[in-house]
Amino acid sequence: MIDQIDHIGIAVRSIAEARKLYEALGLAVTGIEEVPQEGVRVAMIACGASRIELLEPLSEDSPIARFLEKRGPGVHHLCLASNDVRSDDARLRDAGYQVLRPEPTRGAGGCWVQFVHPKSTGGVLLELSEGTEEAHRHA
């Protein structure tokens, strides 16, 4: 079941450069990690009950690098917090929505994630994420 917006993912060319804006606004990066299977470096910025996720490509052929090449920096996806991502995944499949992976996989902070194709969501890449409170505090 979905219970809140977890984060908004923003594609950036450089976390070091992009974070300056958020820090100038008084927000803090709570953690940076590499997610090699996604080809991305991630910085999480706490913002109230939600977070902002900065996504920097690890290589020129990563999905985020391709996004940046095609669309430039900006909003990449909306992530909804799930307390049971496998159940939400099954519910979406049963309703005919197109998910991007055969099953949920591990993402940043060790969370279980699934993505819903923008063709099924009115043009927005949607991420579902299930993680422990510990994972969300340190992601």
N, CA, C and O atoms as a GROMACS GRO file, in nm:
protein
  556
    1MET      N    1   0.083  -0.118   0.000
    1MET     CA    2   0.000   0.000   0.000
    1MET      C    3   0.088   0.125   0.000
    1MET      O    4   0.190   0.130   0.070
    2ILE      N    5   0.050   0.221  -0.077
    2ILE     CA    6   0.124   0.347  -0.086
    2ILE      C    7   0.080   0.438   0.028
    2ILE      O    8  -0.039   0.454   0.053
    3ASP      N    9   0.178   0.499   0.098
    3ASP     CA   10   0.138   0.584   0.209
    3ASP      C   11   0.194   0.726   0.206
    3ASP      O   12   0.153   0.809   0.286
    4GLN      N   13   0.287   0.755   0.114
    4GLN     CA   14   0.335   0.893   0.102
    4GLN      C   15   0.428   0.906  -0.017
    4GLN      O   16   0.469   0.807  -0.076
    5ILE      N   17   0.460   1.030  -0.052
    5ILE     CA   18   0.566   1.054  -0.150
    5ILE      C   19   0.697   1.034  -0.078
    5ILE      O   20   0.722   1.096   0.025
    6ASP      N   21   0.782   0.946  -0.132
    6ASP     CA   22   0.911   0.920  -0.071
    6ASP      C   23   1.012   1.025  -0.116
    6ASP      O   24   1.076   1.090  -0.033
    7HIS      N   25   1.027   1.041  -0.248
    7HIS     CA   26   1.120   1.140  -0.299
    7HIS      C   27   1.089   1.176  -0.443
    7HIS      O   28   1.013   1.108  -0.512
    8ILE      N   29   1.150   1.284  -0.487
    8ILE     CA   30   1.147   1.324  -0.627
    8ILE      C   31   1.290   1.310  -0.677
    8ILE      O   32   1.382   1.369  -0.620
    9GLY      N   33   1.309   1.232  -0.784
    9GLY     CA   34   1.441   1.211  -0.843
    9GLY      C   35   1.470   1.317  -0.947
    9GLY      O   36   1.389   1.342  -1.036
   10ILE      N   37   1.586   1.380  -0.935
   10ILE     CA   38   1.627   1.485  -1.028
   10ILE      C   39   1.759   1.445  -1.092
   10ILE      O   40   1.858   1.423  -1.023
   11ALA      N   41   1.760   1.436  -1.225
   11ALA     CA   42   1.882   1.403  -1.299
   11ALA      C   43   1.972   1.526  -1.304
   11ALA      O   44   1.927   1.635  -1.339
   12VAL      N   45   2.099   1.508  -1.267
   12VAL     CA   46   2.197   1.617  -1.268
   12VAL      C   47   2.327   1.567  -1.329
   12VAL      O   48   2.356   1.447  -1.328
   13ARG      N   49   2.402   1.658  -1.383
   13ARG     CA   50   2.533   1.620  -1.437
   13ARG      C   51   2.637   1.608  -1.325
   13ARG      O   52   2.733   1.531  -1.336
   14SER      N   53   2.617   1.686  -1.218
   14SER     CA   54   2.714   1.687  -1.108
   14SER      C   55   2.640   1.708  -0.975
   14SER      O   56   2.576   1.811  -0.955
   15ILE      N   57   2.650   1.611  -0.887
   15ILE     CA   58   2.593   1.627  -0.753
   15ILE      C   59   2.661   1.743  -0.681
   15ILE      O   60   2.595   1.822  -0.614
   16ALA      N   61   2.793   1.753  -0.696
   16ALA     CA   62   2.868   1.860  -0.627
   16ALA      C   63   2.814   1.997  -0.664
   16ALA      O   64   2.804   2.085  -0.578
   17GLU      N   65   2.779   2.017  -0.789
   17GLU     CA   66   2.725   2.145  -0.833
   17GLU      C   67   2.577   2.161  -0.792
   17GLU      O   68   2.537   2.266  -0.741
   18ALA      N   69   2.498   2.058  -0.816
   18ALA     CA   70   2.354   2.066  -0.792
   18ALA      C   71   2.319   2.084  -0.644
   18ALA      O   72   2.222   2.152  -0.611
   19ARG      N   73   2.396   2.023  -0.557
   19ARG     CA   74   2.362   2.029  -0.414
   19ARG      C   75   2.375   2.169  -0.358
   19ARG      O   76   2.312   2.200  -0.256
   20LYS      N   77   2.455   2.256  -0.423
   20LYS     CA   78   2.476   2.391  -0.373
   20LYS      C   79   2.344   2.469  -0.360
   20LYS      O   80   2.324   2.542  -0.263
   21LEU      N   81   2.254   2.451  -0.457
   21LEU     CA   82   2.125   2.519  -0.452
   21LEU      C   83   2.047   2.479  -0.328
   21LEU      O   84   1.997   2.564  -0.255
   22TYR      N   85   2.037   2.349  -0.304
   22TYR     CA   86   1.958   2.299  -0.191
   22TYR      C   87   2.021   2.337  -0.058
   22TYR      O   88   1.950   2.369   0.038
   23GLU      N   89   2.154   2.335  -0.052
   23GLU     CA   90   2.223   2.376   0.071
   23GLU      C   91   2.204   2.526   0.096
   23GLU      O   92   2.194   2.569   0.210
   24ALA      N   93   2.199   2.606  -0.013
   24ALA     CA   94   2.172   2.750   0.002
   24ALA      C   95   2.032   2.774   0.058
   24ALA      O   96   2.006   2.876   0.121
   25LEU      N   97   1.942   2.678   0.034
   25LEU     CA   98   1.806   2.687   0.088
   25LEU      C   99   1.796   2.633   0.230
   25LEU      O  100   1.687   2.632   0.289
   26GLY      N  101   1.908   2.587   0.286
   26GLY     CA  102   1.909   2.537   0.422
   26GLY      C  103   1.884   2.387   0.434
   26GLY      O  104   1.870   2.336   0.545
   27LEU      N  105   1.879   2.317   0.321
   27LEU     CA  106   1.861   2.172   0.323
   27LEU      C  107   1.997   2.104   0.326
   27LEU      O  108   2.097   2.163   0.284
   28ALA      N  109   2.001   1.980   0.374
   28ALA     CA  110   2.128   1.910   0.387
   28ALA      C  111   2.126   1.776   0.316
   28ALA      O  112   2.026   1.705   0.318
   29VAL      N  113   2.237   1.743   0.253
   29VAL     CA  114   2.255   1.610   0.196
   29VAL      C  115   2.273   1.514   0.314
   29VAL      O  116   2.360   1.533   0.398
   30THR      N  117   2.189   1.411   0.318
   30THR     CA  118   2.195   1.316   0.429
   30THR      C  119   2.277   1.192   0.394
   30THR      O  120   2.309   1.112   0.482
   31GLY      N  121   2.311   1.176   0.268
   31GLY     CA  122   2.393   1.062   0.228
   31GLY      C  123   2.415   1.060   0.078
   31GLY      O  124   2.330   1.105   0.000
   32ILE      N  125   2.530   1.007   0.040
   32ILE     CA  126   2.564   0.988  -0.101
   32ILE      C  127   2.609   0.844  -0.115
   32ILE      O  128   2.688   0.794  -0.034
   33GLU      N  129   2.561   0.777  -0.219
   33GLU     CA  130   2.604   0.640  -0.245
   33GLU      C  131   2.601   0.611  -0.394
   33GLU      O  132   2.529   0.676  -0.470
   34GLU      N  133   2.679   0.514  -0.434
   34GLU     CA  134   2.676   0.466  -0.571
   34GLU      C  135   2.588   0.344  -0.578
   34GLU      O  136   2.592   0.257  -0.491
   35VAL      N  137   2.508   0.337  -0.683
   35VAL     CA  138   2.423   0.221  -0.710
   35VAL      C  139   2.469   0.168  -0.847
   35VAL      O  140   2.412   0.203  -0.950
   36PRO      N  141   2.574   0.083  -0.846
   36PRO     CA  142   2.636   0.040  -0.972
   36PRO      C  143   2.541  -0.029  -1.068
   36PRO      O  144   2.552  -0.011  -1.189
   37GLN      N  145   2.447  -0.108  -1.016
   37GLN     CA  146   2.354  -0.179  -1.104
   37GLN      C  147   2.263  -0.085  -1.180
   37GLN      O  148   2.206  -0.123  -1.282
   38GLU      N  149   2.250   0.040  -1.133
   38GLU     CA  150   2.170   0.142  -1.201
   38GLU      C  151   2.259   0.242  -1.275
   38GLU      O  152   2.209   0.326  -1.350
   39GLY      N  153   2.391   0.233  -1.254
   39GLY     CA  154   2.482   0.325  -1.320
   39GLY      C  155   2.470   0.467  -1.271
   39GLY      O  156   2.481   0.562  -1.349
   40VAL      N  157   2.447   0.484  -1.140
   40VAL     CA  158   2.416   0.616  -1.088
   40VAL      C  159   2.480   0.637  -0.950
   40VAL      O  160   2.496   0.544  -0.871
   41ARG      N  161   2.514   0.762  -0.924
   41ARG     CA  162   2.551   0.807  -0.790
   41ARG      C  163   2.432   0.887  -0.740
   41ARG      O  164   2.376   0.968  -0.814
   42VAL      N  165   2.393   0.864  -0.616
   42VAL     CA  166   2.271   0.922  -0.560
   42VAL      C  167   2.305   1.004  -0.437
   42VAL      O  168   2.380   0.960  -0.350
   43ALA      N  169   2.249   1.124  -0.430
   43ALA     CA  170   2.257   1.206  -0.309
   43ALA      C  171   2.114   1.230  -0.261
   43ALA      O  172   2.030   1.276  -0.338
   44MET      N  173   2.089   1.200  -0.136
   44MET     CA  174   1.958   1.223  -0.077
   44MET      C  175   1.962   1.350   0.007
   44MET      O  176   2.054   1.374   0.084
   45ILE      N  177   1.857   1.430  -0.011
   45ILE     CA  178   1.844   1.556   0.061
   45ILE      C  179   1.711   1.553   0.135
   45ILE      O  180   1.605   1.544   0.073
   46ALA      N  181   1.717   1.561   0.267
   46ALA     CA  182   1.594   1.562   0.346
   46ALA      C  183   1.518   1.691   0.322
   46ALA      O  184   1.576   1.800   0.316
   47CYS      N  185   1.386   1.676   0.308
   47CYS     CA  186   1.299   1.793   0.287
   47CYS      C  187   1.165   1.761   0.352
   47CYS      O  188   1.075   1.708   0.287
   48GLY      N  189   1.152   1.792   0.480
   48GLY     CA  190   1.032   1.756   0.554
   48GLY      C  191   1.020   1.605   0.562
   48GLY      O  192   1.117   1.536   0.591
   49ALA      N  193   0.900   1.554   0.537
   49ALA     CA  194   0.876   1.410   0.542
   49ALA      C  195   0.921   1.340   0.413
   49ALA      O  196   0.924   1.217   0.407
   50SER      N  197   0.955   1.418   0.312
   50SER     CA  198   1.000   1.362   0.184
   50SER      C  199   1.147   1.392   0.163
   50SER      O  200   1.213   1.450   0.249
   51ARG      N  201   1.197   1.352   0.046
   51ARG     CA  202   1.336   1.377   0.013
   51ARG      C  203   1.348   1.417  -0.134
   51ARG      O  204   1.259   1.392  -0.215
   52ILE      N  205   1.459   1.477  -0.164
   52ILE     CA  206   1.498   1.506  -0.302
   52ILE      C  207   1.616   1.415  -0.331
   52ILE      O  208   1.709   1.407  -0.251
   53GLU      N  209   1.612   1.346  -0.444
   53GLU     CA  210   1.719   1.254  -0.482
   53GLU      C  211   1.789   1.310  -0.605
   53GLU      O  212   1.729   1.321  -0.712
   54LEU      N  213   1.916   1.344  -0.590
   54LEU     CA  214   1.995   1.389  -0.704
   54LEU      C  215   2.060   1.267  -0.768
   54LEU      O  216   2.121   1.186  -0.698
   55LEU      N  217   2.047   1.254  -0.898
   55LEU     CA  218   2.096   1.137  -0.972
   55LEU      C  219   2.204   1.180  -1.070
   55LEU      O  220   2.177   1.252  -1.165
   56GLU      N  221   2.326   1.135  -1.046
   56GLU     CA  222   2.440   1.167  -1.132
   56GLU      C  223   2.486   1.039  -1.201
   56GLU      O  224   2.505   0.938  -1.134
   57PRO      N  225   2.506   1.042  -1.333
   57PRO     CA  226   2.549   0.921  -1.403
   57PRO      C  227   2.690   0.879  -1.364
   57PRO      O  228   2.777   0.963  -1.341
   58LEU      N  229   2.711   0.747  -1.356
   58LEU     CA  230   2.845   0.693  -1.331
   58LEU      C  231   2.923   0.674  -1.461
   58LEU      O  232   3.045   0.667  -1.460
   59SER      N  233   2.850   0.664  -1.572
   59SER     CA  234   2.916   0.645  -1.701
   59SER      C  235   2.832   0.711  -1.809
   59SER      O  236   2.716   0.746  -1.786
   60GLU      N  237   2.890   0.727  -1.927
   60GLU     CA  238   2.821   0.792  -2.038
   60GLU      C  239   2.711   0.708  -2.098
   60GLU      O  240   2.629   0.759  -2.174
   61ASP      N  241   2.707   0.578  -2.066
   61ASP     CA  242   2.603   0.492  -2.123
   61ASP      C  243   2.499   0.448  -2.020
   61ASP      O  244   2.421   0.356  -2.045
   62SER      N  245   2.498   0.512  -1.903
   62SER     CA  246   2.399   0.479  -1.801
   62SER      C  247   2.263   0.538  -1.838
   62SER      O  248   2.257   0.632  -1.917
   63PRO      N  249   2.155   0.484  -1.782
   63PRO     CA  250   2.022   0.540  -1.810
   63PRO      C  251   2.011   0.690  -1.777
   63PRO      O  252   1.946   0.764  -1.850
   64ILE      N  253   2.074   0.734  -1.669
   64ILE     CA  254   2.066   0.876  -1.633
   64ILE      C  255   2.146   0.960  -1.734
   64ILE      O  256   2.104   1.071  -1.767
   65ALA      N  257   2.259   0.909  -1.782
   65ALA     CA  258   2.335   0.982  -1.884
   65ALA      C  259   2.252   0.996  -2.011
   65ALA      O  260   2.253   1.102  -2.074
   66ARG      N  261   2.182   0.890  -2.050
   66ARG     CA  262   2.096   0.897  -2.168
   66ARG      C  263   1.981   0.995  -2.147
   66ARG      O  264   1.945   1.070  -2.238
   67PHE      N  265   1.924   0.996  -2.027
   67PHE     CA  266   1.818   1.092  -1.994
   67PHE      C  267   1.871   1.235  -2.009
   67PHE      O  268   1.807   1.319  -2.071
   68LEU      N  269   1.987   1.261  -1.950
   68LEU     CA  270   2.046   1.395  -1.957
   68LEU      C  271   2.074   1.435  -2.101
   68LEU      O  272   2.052   1.550  -2.139
   69GLU      N  273   2.123   1.343  -2.181
   69GLU     CA  274   2.154   1.372  -2.321
   69GLU      C  275   2.027   1.409  -2.397
   69GLU      O  276   2.028   1.500  -2.480
   70LYS      N  277   1.919   1.337  -2.370
   70LYS     CA  278   1.794   1.357  -2.443
   70LYS      C  279   1.714   1.476  -2.391
   70LYS      O  280   1.660   1.554  -2.470
   71ARG      N  281   1.706   1.491  -2.258
   71ARG     CA  282   1.616   1.590  -2.198
   71ARG      C  283   1.684   1.699  -2.118
   71ARG      O  284   1.623   1.802  -2.089
   72GLY      N  285   1.811   1.678  -2.083
   72GLY     CA  286   1.881   1.774  -1.999
   72GLY      C  287   1.848   1.752  -1.852
   72GLY      O  288   1.767   1.665  -1.819
   73PRO      N  289   1.910   1.829  -1.764
   73PRO     CA  290   1.884   1.814  -1.621
   73PRO      C  291   1.739   1.844  -1.588
   73PRO      O  292   1.675   1.927  -1.652
   74GLY      N  293   1.687   1.776  -1.487
   74GLY     CA  294   1.552   1.804  -1.442
   74GLY      C  295   1.488   1.684  -1.375
   74GLY      O  296   1.554   1.585  -1.345
   75VAL      N  297   1.358   1.695  -1.353
   75VAL     CA  298   1.284   1.589  -1.284
   75VAL      C  299   1.291   1.462  -1.366
   75VAL      O  300   1.257   1.461  -1.485
   76HIS      N  301   1.334   1.355  -1.302
   76HIS     CA  302   1.346   1.225  -1.366
   76HIS      C  303   1.231   1.132  -1.328
   76HIS      O  304   1.174   1.065  -1.414
   77HIS      N  305   1.197   1.128  -1.198
   77HIS     CA  306   1.089   1.040  -1.154
   77HIS      C  307   1.029   1.087  -1.022
   77HIS      O  308   1.086   1.168  -0.949
   78LEU      N  309   0.912   1.033  -0.996
   78LEU     CA  310   0.843   1.052  -0.869
   78LEU      C  311   0.842   0.917  -0.799
   78LEU      O  312   0.804   0.816  -0.859
   79CYS      N  313   0.883   0.914  -0.673
   79CYS     CA  314   0.887   0.789  -0.598
   79CYS      C  315   0.782   0.791  -0.487
   79CYS      O  316   0.774   0.885  -0.407
   80LEU      N  317   0.702   0.685  -0.484
   80LEU     CA  318   0.601   0.667  -0.379
   80LEU      C  319   0.648   0.561  -0.282
   80LEU      O  320   0.698   0.456  -0.323
   81ALA      N  321   0.632   0.587  -0.153
   81ALA     CA  322   0.670   0.490  -0.050
   81ALA      C  323   0.563   0.383  -0.040
   81ALA      O  324   0.443   0.412  -0.034
   82SER      N  325   0.607   0.260  -0.040
   82SER     CA  326   0.517   0.145  -0.030
   82SER      C  327   0.554   0.064   0.094
   82SER      O  328   0.672   0.051   0.129
   83ASN      N  329   0.454   0.010   0.161
   83ASN     CA  330   0.484  -0.080   0.272
   83ASN      C  331   0.488  -0.225   0.227
   83ASN      O  332   0.516  -0.315   0.306
   84ASP      N  333   0.458  -0.250   0.097
   84ASP     CA  334   0.465  -0.384   0.040
   84ASP      C  335   0.478  -0.371  -0.113
   84ASP      O  336   0.379  -0.384  -0.185
   85VAL      N  337   0.600  -0.346  -0.160
   85VAL     CA  338   0.621  -0.319  -0.301
   85VAL      C  339   0.585  -0.440  -0.389
   85VAL      O  340   0.540  -0.421  -0.502
   86ARG      N  341   0.603  -0.561  -0.340
   86ARG     CA  342   0.567  -0.679  -0.419
   86ARG      C  343   0.416  -0.686  -0.442
   86ARG      O  344   0.370  -0.721  -0.550
   87SER      N  345   0.340  -0.655  -0.340
   87SER     CA  346   0.195  -0.653  -0.353
   87SER      C  347   0.149  -0.542  -0.447
   87SER      O  348   0.061  -0.562  -0.530
   88ASP      N  349   0.209  -0.422  -0.432
   88ASP     CA  350   0.174  -0.312  -0.521
   88ASP      C  351   0.213  -0.344  -0.665
   88ASP      O  352   0.140  -0.309  -0.758
   89ASP      N  353   0.327  -0.409  -0.684
   89ASP     CA  354   0.372  -0.451  -0.817
   89ASP      C  355   0.269  -0.547  -0.878
   89ASP      O  356   0.229  -0.529  -0.994
   90ALA      N  357   0.227  -0.645  -0.803
   90ALA     CA  358   0.128  -0.742  -0.853
   90ALA      C  359  -0.005  -0.674  -0.886
   90ALA      O  360  -0.068  -0.705  -0.987
   91ARG      N  361  -0.047  -0.581  -0.800
   91ARG     CA  362  -0.173  -0.510  -0.822
   91ARG      C  363  -0.168  -0.430  -0.953
   91ARG      O  364  -0.264  -0.429  -1.029
   92LEU      N  365  -0.055  -0.363  -0.977
   92LEU     CA  366  -0.041  -0.286  -1.100
   92LEU      C  367  -0.038  -0.376  -1.223
   92LEU      O  368  -0.102  -0.345  -1.324
   93ARG      N  369   0.036  -0.487  -1.215
   93ARG     CA  370   0.040  -0.582  -1.327
   93ARG      C  371  -0.100  -0.635  -1.359
   93ARG      O  372  -0.140  -0.640  -1.475
   94ASP      N  373  -0.172  -0.673  -1.253
   94ASP     CA  374  -0.308  -0.726  -1.272
   94ASP      C  375  -0.401  -0.624  -1.335
   94ASP      O  376  -0.495  -0.660  -1.406
   95ALA      N  377  -0.375  -0.496  -1.309
   95ALA     CA  378  -0.458  -0.389  -1.365
   95ALA      C  379  -0.413  -0.347  -1.505
   95ALA      O  380  -0.473  -0.260  -1.566
   96GLY      N  381  -0.306  -0.411  -1.554
   96GLY     CA  382  -0.261  -0.385  -1.690
   96GLY      C  383  -0.156  -0.276  -1.706
   96GLY      O  384  -0.127  -0.235  -1.818
   97TYR      N  385  -0.099  -0.229  -1.596
   97TYR     CA  386   0.005  -0.128  -1.605
   97TYR      C  387   0.138  -0.193  -1.640
   97TYR      O  388   0.165  -0.307  -1.601
   98GLN      N  389   0.221  -0.120  -1.713
   98GLN     CA  390   0.350  -0.172  -1.759
   98GLN      C  391   0.459  -0.136  -1.659
   98GLN      O  392   0.493  -0.019  -1.643
   99VAL      N  393   0.514  -0.238  -1.593
   99VAL     CA  394   0.627  -0.216  -1.502
   99VAL      C  395   0.755  -0.248  -1.578
   99VAL      O  396   0.752  -0.321  -1.677
  100LEU      N  397   0.866  -0.195  -1.531
  100LEU     CA  398   0.991  -0.205  -1.607
  100LEU      C  399   1.076  -0.327  -1.574
  100LEU      O  400   1.166  -0.360  -1.651
  101ARG      N  401   1.049  -0.393  -1.464
  101ARG     CA  402   1.132  -0.507  -1.423
  101ARG      C  403   1.045  -0.628  -1.397
  101ARG      O  404   0.929  -0.616  -1.359
  102PRO      N  405   1.103  -0.746  -1.419
  102PRO     CA  406   1.024  -0.868  -1.393
  102PRO      C  407   0.977  -0.879  -1.248
  102PRO      O  408   0.873  -0.938  -1.219
  103GLU      N  409   1.055  -0.821  -1.158
  103GLU     CA  410   1.019  -0.818  -1.015
  103GLU      C  411   1.095  -0.706  -0.949
  103GLU      O  412   1.192  -0.655  -1.006
  104PRO      N  413   1.054  -0.664  -0.830
  104PRO     CA  414   1.127  -0.558  -0.761
  104PRO      C  415   1.274  -0.596  -0.739
  104PRO      O  416   1.307  -0.713  -0.720
  105THR      N  417   1.361  -0.495  -0.742
  105THR     CA  418   1.504  -0.514  -0.721
  105THR      C  419   1.552  -0.418  -0.613
  105THR      O  420   1.478  -0.330  -0.570
  106ARG      N  421   1.675  -0.437  -0.570
  106ARG     CA  422   1.733  -0.347  -0.469
  106ARG      C  423   1.777  -0.216  -0.533
  106ARG      O  424   1.837  -0.215  -0.641
  107GLY      N  425   1.747  -0.108  -0.465
  107GLY     CA  426   1.787   0.025  -0.512
  107GLY      C  427   1.870   0.095  -0.407
  107GLY      O  428   1.928   0.030  -0.320
  108ALA      N  429   1.877   0.226  -0.414
  108ALA     CA  430   1.953   0.306  -0.319
  108ALA      C  431   1.906   0.279  -0.177
  108ALA      O  432   1.787   0.261  -0.152
  109GLY      N  433   2.001   0.275  -0.085
  109GLY     CA  434   1.969   0.254   0.055
  109GLY      C  435   1.922   0.113   0.086
  109GLY      O  436   1.875   0.087   0.197
  110GLY      N  437   1.934   0.021  -0.010
  110GLY     CA  438   1.889  -0.116   0.011
  110GLY      C  439   1.740  -0.135   0.000
  110GLY      O  440   1.689  -0.243   0.030
  111CYS      N  441   1.667  -0.032  -0.044
  111CYS     CA  442   1.522  -0.041  -0.057
  111CYS      C  443   1.485  -0.133  -0.174
  111CYS      O  444   1.559  -0.146  -0.271
  112TRP      N  445   1.370  -0.197  -0.163
  112TRP     CA  446   1.313  -0.272  -0.276
  112TRP      C  447   1.239  -0.173  -0.364
  112TRP      O  448   1.158  -0.094  -0.315
  113VAL      N  449   1.267  -0.176  -0.495
  113VAL     CA  450   1.206  -0.079  -0.585
  113VAL      C  451   1.149  -0.147  -0.710
  113VAL      O  452   1.196  -0.252  -0.753
  114GLN      N  453   1.049  -0.083  -0.766
  114GLN     CA  454   0.992  -0.120  -0.896
  114GLN      C  455   0.957   0.011  -0.966
  114GLN      O  456   0.918   0.108  -0.902
  115PHE      N  457   0.972   0.013  -1.097
  115PHE     CA  458   0.940   0.131  -1.176
  115PHE      C  459   0.822   0.102  -1.266
  115PHE      O  460   0.808  -0.009  -1.319
  116VAL      N  461   0.737   0.202  -1.284
  116VAL     CA  462   0.621   0.190  -1.372
  116VAL      C  463   0.648   0.280  -1.493
  116VAL      O  464   0.682   0.398  -1.478
  117HIS      N  465   0.633   0.222  -1.611
  117HIS     CA  466   0.667   0.291  -1.735
  117HIS      C  467   0.582   0.417  -1.753
  117HIS      O  468   0.463   0.416  -1.724
  118PRO      N  469   0.645   0.526  -1.800
  118PRO     CA  470   0.570   0.650  -1.823
  118PRO      C  471   0.451   0.634  -1.918
  118PRO      O  472   0.356   0.711  -1.909
  119LYS      N  473   0.455   0.536  -2.007
  119LYS     CA  474   0.342   0.513  -2.098
  119LYS      C  475   0.217   0.471  -2.021
  119LYS      O  476   0.105   0.488  -2.068
  120SER      N  477   0.237   0.416  -1.902
  120SER     CA  478   0.125   0.370  -1.820
  120SER      C  479   0.080   0.473  -1.718
  120SER      O  480  -0.021   0.453  -1.650
  121THR      N  481   0.154   0.582  -1.706
  121THR     CA  482   0.127   0.676  -1.596
  121THR      C  483   0.102   0.819  -1.642
  121THR      O  484   0.110   0.912  -1.562
  122GLY      N  485   0.072   0.837  -1.766
  122GLY     CA  486   0.049   0.972  -1.817
  122GLY      C  487   0.176   1.051  -1.836
  122GLY      O  488   0.174   1.174  -1.832
  123GLY      N  489   0.288   0.981  -1.857
  123GLY     CA  490   0.413   1.049  -1.890
  123GLY      C  491   0.512   1.065  -1.776
  123GLY      O  492   0.618   1.124  -1.796
  124VAL      N  493   0.482   1.014  -1.657
  124VAL     CA  494   0.571   1.027  -1.543
  124VAL      C  495   0.631   0.891  -1.509
  124VAL      O  496   0.558   0.794  -1.488
  125LEU      N  497   0.765   0.883  -1.504
  125LEU     CA  498   0.829   0.761  -1.455
  125LEU      C  499   0.799   0.754  -1.306
  125LEU      O  500   0.833   0.845  -1.231
  126LEU      N  501   0.736   0.646  -1.264
  126LEU     CA  502   0.695   0.630  -1.125
  126LEU      C  503   0.776   0.519  -1.062
  126LEU      O  504   0.788   0.410  -1.118
  127GLU      N  505   0.833   0.546  -0.947
  127GLU     CA  506   0.906   0.446  -0.871
  127GLU      C  507   0.827   0.413  -0.746
  127GLU      O  508   0.773   0.502  -0.680
  128LEU      N  509   0.820   0.285  -0.714
  128LEU     CA  510   0.765   0.239  -0.587
  128LEU      C  511   0.883   0.192  -0.504
  128LEU      O  512   0.969   0.120  -0.555
  129SER      N  513   0.889   0.230  -0.378
  129SER     CA  514   1.003   0.196  -0.295
  129SER      C  515   0.958   0.149  -0.158
  129SER      O  516   0.876   0.213  -0.091
  130GLU      N  517   1.014   0.036  -0.117
  130GLU     CA  518   0.988  -0.017   0.016
  130GLU      C  519   1.121  -0.036   0.087
  130GLU      O  520   1.210  -0.105   0.037
  131GLY      N  521   1.133   0.025   0.201
  131GLY     CA  522   1.257   0.011   0.277
  131GLY      C  523   1.231   0.027   0.424
  131GLY      O  524   1.124   0.070   0.466
  132THR      N  525   1.330  -0.008   0.500
  132THR     CA  526   1.320   0.009   0.643
  132THR      C  527   1.341   0.155   0.677
  132THR      O  528   1.394   0.231   0.596
  133GLU      N  529   1.301   0.196   0.794
  133GLU     CA  530   1.324   0.333   0.838
  133GLU      C  531   1.476   0.362   0.837
  133GLU      O  532   1.518   0.472   0.802
  134GLU      N  533   1.555   0.265   0.874
  134GLU     CA  534   1.700   0.281   0.873
  134GLU      C  535   1.750   0.313   0.732
  134GLU      O  536   1.834   0.401   0.714
  135ALA      N  537   1.700   0.240   0.633
  135ALA     CA  538   1.741   0.263   0.495
  135ALA      C  539   1.701   0.404   0.451
  135ALA      O  540   1.779   0.470   0.383
  136HIS      N  541   1.583   0.450   0.487
  136HIS     CA  542   1.537   0.582   0.447
  136HIS      C  543   1.615   0.694   0.517
  136HIS      O  544   1.635   0.800   0.459
  137ARG      N  545   1.658   0.672   0.640
  137ARG     CA  546   1.736   0.774   0.710
  137ARG      C  547   1.873   0.791   0.648
  137ARG      O  548   1.927   0.902   0.647
  138HIS      N  549   1.931   0.683   0.595
  138HIS     CA  550   2.070   0.688   0.546
  138HIS      C  551   2.082   0.691   0.395
  138HIS      O  552   2.192   0.699   0.342
  139ALA      N  553   1.970   0.684   0.324
  139ALA     CA  554   1.979   0.682   0.177
  139ALA      C  555   2.010   0.819   0.124
  139ALA      O  556   2.021   0.838   0.003
   0.00000   0.00000   0.00000
